[in-house]
Structures are given as C-alpha cells and as structure tokens.
Amino acid sequence: MTKNIKITTEYITLTQLLKEENIISSGGQAKYYLMDSPVLLNGEAENRRGKKLYNHDEITVAGEKYVISLAENADEMIAAAQEEKAERAAAAKKTVLNDRIKAQKAAVAKERKEARFAELRKKNGTRAGGFGRPNQGGRGAGPKGPGSWNSNR
C-alpha cells in the first residue's frame, strides 16, 4: 500500500519521516533502525538518517511505500520561511554589531576610569585602589622583616 506524505517545507529528513510515521519513537533510534532494517529511497538502499527527502521521492520501509509530496500551499509557506530566516539573520547581524559597539564603548570608559584613578593615586600618594594607606617610602622607612628584629644590640 502506498502512503502519501504531505510536507510544507522544501524537504524533510529520513529521521523525520520515520518519527512522523511512528516507525521509531525518537531521533536517536534512527541510526540503529537504519542499521538493522533496510530502507529504500527511489529503489536504492539508504542508511543515512539525515538524508533529505524531496518532492516525489519514494521510500520503502518495512514493506510499506511512502511518497513525498508538497502540500497545496507549500510554495507560499517555503517562501515565508525563507523570508523569516533572512529577517532573523539580519537581526542577528545587527545584534552582533551592536554588541561589538557596546564592548568598544565599555573598554574606552574603563580606560578613562583607570586613568582618572591613576591620577588620583599619584596626586594623593595612595596605593592602587584609590584609597587606603599612603605609599610608604622606599628603603629605610622603618624596620622590616626578621633581620631587623635583632638590630637592638
């Protein structure tokens, strides 16, 4: 018996066909099903689960024959899907560009802020961080370390 499968996209994959016809219950089973059971596509053996099935393709699975055909309004739906895909791609491109601009602005602002704090540290003589104890002079500013503990002889 031949069963007619109506699709509303340009193609479907072999896995999608097997799932829609309840031959397998999940996409993960397709690989093993195709290893164990012969599937014919237009009279030739097919074992690729991602094989694209187009209009007028004939598939034979477990003695059952399936014919792929486009639905009546499929051309309109395919055109609408392609248009929507193009719009999403344009929006994604715009988002990437906006994100890049925001990152550049944030980097410039960070550099300005760091420069401002460096000036304040220099002016106030404080350590990095902008606040806290003033810088202690270099060497000789007081005893440091165990060697200086015994210097009271």
PASEBA-1860 file (N, C-alpha, C; in nm, 3 decimals):
! residues 153
1> MTKNIKIT> 0.084/-0.118/0.000/0.000/0.000/0.000/0.088/0.124/0.000 ~ 0.055/0.223/-0.079/0.131/0.347/-0.088/0.066/0.454/-0.002 ~ 0.150/0.518/0.079/0.101/0.624/0.167/0.161/0.756/0.121 ~ 0.077/0.858/0.104/0.120/0.988/0.057/0.154/1.076/0.178 ~ 0.277/1.130/0.180/0.322/1.216/0.290/0.328/1.359/0.238 ~ 0.248/1.446/0.297/0.245/1.588/0.258/0.343/1.665/0.345 ~ 0.429/1.744/0.279/0.524/1.826/0.354/0.500/1.973/0.320 ~ 0.531/2.059/0.416/0.509/2.203/0.396/0.641/2.278/0.388
9> TEYITLTQ> 0.751/2.204/0.383/0.883/2.265/0.368/0.944/2.211/0.240 ~ 1.062/2.258/0.209/1.129/2.215/0.086/1.164/2.066/0.093 ~ 1.200/2.017/0.210/1.237/1.876/0.227/1.214/1.835/0.372 ~ 1.219/1.704/0.397/1.225/1.652/0.533/1.337/1.549/0.535 ~ 1.387/1.518/0.652/1.493/1.417/0.660/1.431/1.279/0.680 ~ 1.511/1.179/0.653/1.463/1.041/0.669/1.423/1.016/0.814 ~ 1.497/1.070/0.908/1.463/1.054/1.050/1.326/1.115/1.080 ~ 1.299/1.234/1.024/1.170/1.299/1.047/1.056/1.212/0.993
17> LLKEENII> 1.077/1.152/0.877/0.974/1.065/0.819/0.949/0.945/0.910 ~ 1.057/0.882/0.957/1.042/0.765/1.044/0.971/0.801/1.175 ~ 1.000/0.919/1.229/0.933/0.962/1.352/0.786/0.995/1.327 ~ 0.757/1.065/1.217/0.618/1.104/1.189/0.529/0.983/1.164 ~ 0.587/0.880/1.107/0.508/0.760/1.079/0.512/0.659/1.194 ~ 0.567/0.700/1.309/0.574/0.617/1.430/0.645/0.485/1.408 ~ 0.743/0.487/1.319/0.826/0.368/1.300/0.932/0.365/1.410 ~ 0.980/0.482/1.448/1.070/0.497/1.563/1.009/0.602/1.654
25> SSGGQAKY> 1.049/0.598/1.783/0.989/0.693/1.876/1.076/0.816/1.900 ~ 1.207/0.807/1.871/1.294/0.923/1.889/1.399/0.926/1.780 ~ 1.457/1.043/1.761/1.558/1.058/1.657/1.683/0.975/1.682 ~ 1.713/0.950/1.808/1.830/0.869/1.843/1.819/0.725/1.796 ~ 1.698/0.677/1.780/1.678/0.538/1.737/1.697/0.521/1.587 ~ 1.698/0.629/1.512/1.705/0.622/1.366/1.832/0.552/1.320 ~ 1.944/0.584/1.382/2.072/0.526/1.344/2.067/0.374/1.354 ~ 2.016/0.325/1.465/2.012/0.181/1.487/1.906/0.113/1.400
33> YLMDSPVL> 1.795/0.182/1.380/1.690/0.126/1.294/1.743/0.109/1.151 ~ 1.814/0.211/1.101/1.865/0.204/0.965/1.976/0.099/0.951 ~ 2.047/0.068/1.059/2.148/-0.038/1.055/2.081/-0.175/1.044 ~ 1.969/-0.192/1.116/1.904/-0.323/1.124/1.801/-0.347/1.014 ~ 1.734/-0.244/0.967/1.623/-0.260/0.872/1.656/-0.192/0.740 ~ 1.634/-0.261/0.629/1.661/-0.197/0.500/1.557/-0.090/0.467 ~ 1.606/0.023/0.418/1.519/0.132/0.373/1.561/0.165/0.231 ~ 1.463/0.172/0.141/1.492/0.202/0.001/1.442/0.343/-0.032
41> LNGEAENR> 1.527/0.421/-0.097/1.491/0.553/-0.144/1.501/0.550/-0.295 ~ 1.387/0.565/-0.360/1.380/0.559/-0.507/1.444/0.431/-0.559 ~ 1.422/0.319/-0.487/1.470/0.188/-0.531/1.612/0.153/-0.488 ~ 1.684/0.245/-0.424/1.821/0.219/-0.381/1.829/0.220/-0.228 ~ 1.916/0.133/-0.174/1.931/0.124/-0.029/1.982/0.257/0.027 ~ 1.925/0.298/0.138/1.964/0.424/0.202/1.979/0.402/0.351 ~ 2.095/0.441/0.407/2.117/0.423/0.551/2.159/0.552/0.620 ~ 2.148/0.667/0.552/2.182/0.795/0.613/2.057/0.857/0.676
49> RGKKLYNH> 2.061/0.873/0.807/1.941/0.922/0.877/1.911/1.068/0.843 ~ 2.010/1.146/0.801/1.989/1.286/0.769/1.961/1.310/0.622 ~ 1.942/1.203/0.546/1.915/1.216/0.403/1.791/1.302/0.381 ~ 1.804/1.401/0.294/1.692/1.492/0.267/1.599/1.428/0.165 ~ 1.471/1.427/0.198/1.369/1.370/0.110/1.290/1.485/0.049 ~ 1.289/1.488/-0.085/1.224/1.597/-0.157/1.093/1.550/-0.221 ~ 1.025/1.643/-0.286/0.900/1.615/-0.355/0.919/1.499/-0.454 ~ 0.826/1.407/-0.459/0.821/1.292/-0.549/0.920/1.180/-0.513
57> DEITVAGE> 0.990/1.188/-0.401/1.076/1.077/-0.359/0.989/0.963/-0.309 ~ 1.032/0.840/-0.340/0.960/0.720/-0.294/1.048/0.645/-0.195 ~ 0.993/0.617/-0.079/1.066/0.549/0.027/0.992/0.422/0.062 ~ 1.067/0.312/0.073/1.009/0.185/0.114/1.069/0.146/0.248 ~ 0.982/0.132/0.350/1.025/0.096/0.484/0.939/-0.020/0.531 ~ 1.003/-0.132/0.566/0.933/-0.250/0.618/0.815/-0.288/0.529 ~ 0.835/-0.288/0.399/0.730/-0.328/0.305/0.627/-0.221/0.277 ~ 0.631/-0.111/0.349/0.536/-0.001/0.330/0.600/0.103/0.240
65> KYVISLAE> 0.525/0.153/0.143/0.578/0.251/0.048/0.521/0.389/0.081 ~ 0.610/0.488/0.085/0.572/0.626/0.114/0.616/0.714/-0.003 ~ 0.531/0.809/-0.041/0.564/0.904/-0.147/0.556/1.044/-0.088 ~ 0.664/1.120/-0.107/0.670/1.257/-0.055/0.606/1.351/-0.157 ~ 0.519/1.438/-0.109/0.459/1.538/-0.198/0.439/1.668/-0.120 ~ 0.443/1.777/-0.192/0.425/1.908/-0.130/0.276/1.934/-0.104 ~ 0.248/2.000/0.005/0.111/2.041/0.034/0.070/2.149/-0.065 ~ -0.060/2.177/-0.073/-0.111/2.272/-0.171/-0.048/2.411/-0.157
73> NADEMIAA> -0.036/2.460/-0.036/0.018/2.595/-0.014/0.165/2.591/0.027 ~ 0.236/2.486/-0.009/0.374/2.470/0.034/0.466/2.577/-0.023 ~ 0.442/2.618/-0.147/0.528/2.720/-0.207/0.522/2.850/-0.128 ~ 0.401/2.888/-0.087/0.385/3.009/-0.007/0.454/2.995/0.128 ~ 0.439/2.878/0.188/0.498/2.854/0.320/0.651/2.852/0.312 ~ 0.705/2.793/0.206/0.850/2.788/0.188/0.905/2.929/0.169 ~ 0.837/3.010/0.087/0.879/3.149/0.065/0.874/3.228/0.196 ~ 0.768/3.209/0.273/0.755/3.280/0.400/0.865/3.236/0.497
81> AQEEKAER> 0.896/3.108/0.499/1.000/3.058/0.589/1.137/3.114/0.550 ~ 1.165/3.122/0.420/1.292/3.178/0.375/1.302/3.327/0.407 ~ 1.191/3.397/0.394/1.190/3.540/0.427/1.214/3.560/0.577 ~ 1.148/3.478/0.658/1.165/3.487/0.803/1.309/3.455/0.842 ~ 1.367/3.356/0.776/1.506/3.318/0.804/1.600/3.434/0.770 ~ 1.575/3.501/0.658/1.657/3.616/0.619/1.643/3.730/0.721 ~ 1.522/3.753/0.770/1.499/3.858/0.870/1.573/3.826/0.999 ~ 1.568/3.698/1.042/1.638/3.658/1.164/1.789/3.675/1.147
89> AAAAKKTV> 1.841/3.641/1.029/1.985/3.657/1.004/2.024/3.804/1.010 ~ 1.941/3.892/0.951/1.970/4.035/0.954/1.965/4.089/1.098 ~ 1.868/4.044/1.176/1.857/4.087/1.315/1.977/4.038/1.397 ~ 2.020/3.915/1.371/2.136/3.861/1.443/2.262/3.939/1.409 ~ 2.276/3.974/1.281/2.392/4.052/1.238/2.392/4.189/1.306 ~ 2.275/4.251/1.314/2.262/4.381/1.378/2.295/4.371/1.528 ~ 2.249/4.264/1.593/2.276/4.243/1.734/2.425/4.226/1.758 ~ 2.492/4.150/1.673/2.636/4.130/1.687/2.709/4.264/1.674
97> LNDRIKAQ> 2.669/4.343/1.576/2.730/4.473/1.555/2.708/4.563/1.676 ~ 2.585/4.566/1.728/2.554/4.648/1.846/2.635/4.602/1.967 ~ 2.647/4.472/1.985/2.725/4.418/2.097/2.872/4.458/2.085 ~ 2.925/4.455/1.963/3.064/4.493/1.941/3.084/4.641/1.975 ~ 2.990/4.726/1.933/2.999/4.870/1.962/2.992/4.893/2.113 ~ 2.901/4.824/2.182/2.890/4.839/2.328/3.019/4.797/2.397 ~ 3.079/4.688/2.351/3.204/4.641/2.411/3.316/4.742/2.392 ~ 3.322/4.803/2.274/3.425/4.904/2.249/3.405/5.026/2.339
105> KAAVAKER> 3.279/5.070/2.353/3.250/5.185/2.440/3.285/5.153/2.585 ~ 3.254/5.032/2.629/3.285/4.992/2.766/3.436/4.990/2.789 ~ 3.512/4.944/2.690/3.658/4.940/2.703/3.715/5.081/2.714 ~ 3.663/5.173/2.633/3.709/5.313/2.639/3.676/5.373/2.775 ~ 3.555/5.348/2.824/3.514/5.402/2.955/3.603/5.346/3.066 ~ 3.638/5.220/3.057/3.722/5.155/3.158/3.862/5.218/3.157 ~ 3.915/5.243/3.038/4.047/5.307/3.028/4.045/5.446/3.090 ~ 3.939/5.522/3.062/3.926/5.657/3.120/3.922/5.650/3.273
113> KEARFAEL> 3.844/5.558/3.324/3.829/5.543/3.468/3.962/5.505/3.531 ~ 4.033/5.412/3.471/4.163/5.370/3.526/4.262/5.486/3.523 ~ 4.260/5.566/3.415/4.350/5.681/3.406/4.317/5.784/3.514 ~ 4.186/5.806/3.536/4.144/5.901/3.638/4.191/5.856/3.777 ~ 4.175/5.726/3.809/4.219/5.675/3.939/4.370/5.678/3.952 ~ 4.441/5.656/3.843/4.587/5.664/3.847/4.630/5.806/3.882 ~ 4.562/5.905/3.824/4.592/6.044/3.857/4.566/6.073/4.004 ~ 4.452/6.025/4.055/4.419/6.048/4.197/4.521/5.982/4.288
121> RKKNGTRA> 4.564/5.862/4.253/4.664/5.792/4.335/4.794/5.870/4.336 ~ 4.832/5.920/4.221/4.956/5.997/4.210/4.946/6.126/4.292 ~ 4.831/6.192/4.280/4.810/6.319/4.350/4.806/6.300/4.501 ~ 4.734/6.198/4.546/4.715/6.176/4.690/4.825/6.090/4.750 ~ 4.906/6.028/4.668/5.012/5.942/4.720/4.957/5.816/4.783 ~ 4.850/5.763/4.731/4.792/5.640/4.784/4.824/5.521/4.694 ~ 4.799/5.404/4.747/4.825/5.283/4.672/4.716/5.257/4.570 ~ 4.738/5.156/4.488/4.639/5.118/4.387/4.506/5.089/4.455
129> GGFGRPNQ> 4.399/5.130/4.395/4.267/5.115/4.455/4.210/5.251/4.487 ~ 4.295/5.353/4.494/4.248/5.488/4.513/4.234/5.531/4.657 ~ 4.220/5.437/4.751/4.201/5.471/4.891/4.296/5.386/4.973 ~ 4.314/5.423/5.096/4.396/5.340/5.184/4.518/5.415/5.233 ~ 4.613/5.340/5.282/4.733/5.399/5.340/4.818/5.464/5.232 ~ 4.880/5.571/5.265/4.970/5.632/5.167/5.089/5.541/5.142 ~ 5.152/5.563/5.028/5.271/5.486/4.996/5.377/5.513/5.100 ~ 5.439/5.406/5.144/5.549/5.425/5.235/5.673/5.443/5.150
137> GGRGAGPK> 5.762/5.522/5.198/5.882/5.550/5.121/5.955/5.421/5.087 ~ 6.056/5.434/5.010/6.134/5.317/4.970/6.206/5.256/5.088 ~ 6.328/5.217/5.071/6.405/5.154/5.180/6.436/5.255/5.289 ~ 6.455/5.201/5.407/6.493/5.286/5.520/6.374/5.354/5.584 ~ 6.255/5.315/5.551/6.138/5.378/5.609/6.100/5.314/5.741 ~ 6.175/5.217/5.786/6.146/5.152/5.912/6.185/5.006/5.906 ~ 6.189/4.941/6.020/6.231/4.801/6.021/6.132/4.713/5.949 ~ 6.186/4.619/5.872/6.101/4.523/5.802/6.168/4.388/5.806
145> GPGSWNSN> 6.095/4.288/5.842/6.145/4.152/5.834/6.228/4.108/5.954 ~ 6.256/3.979/5.962/6.323/3.921/6.080/6.465/3.973/6.102 ~ 6.534/4.014/5.996/6.670/4.064/6.014/6.674/4.189/6.098 ~ 6.573/4.270/6.094/6.572/4.395/6.168/6.526/4.376/6.312 ~ 6.473/4.260/6.349/6.423/4.240/6.483/6.538/4.233/6.586 ~ 6.653/4.188/6.541/6.766/4.171/6.632/6.864/4.286/6.622 ~ 6.825/4.398/6.571/6.918/4.508/6.549/6.939/4.596/6.674 ~ 6.881/4.561/6.789/6.892/4.643/6.909/7.012/4.601/6.994
153> R> 7.120/4.559/6.946/7.231/4.509/7.024/7.313/4.617/7.081
END
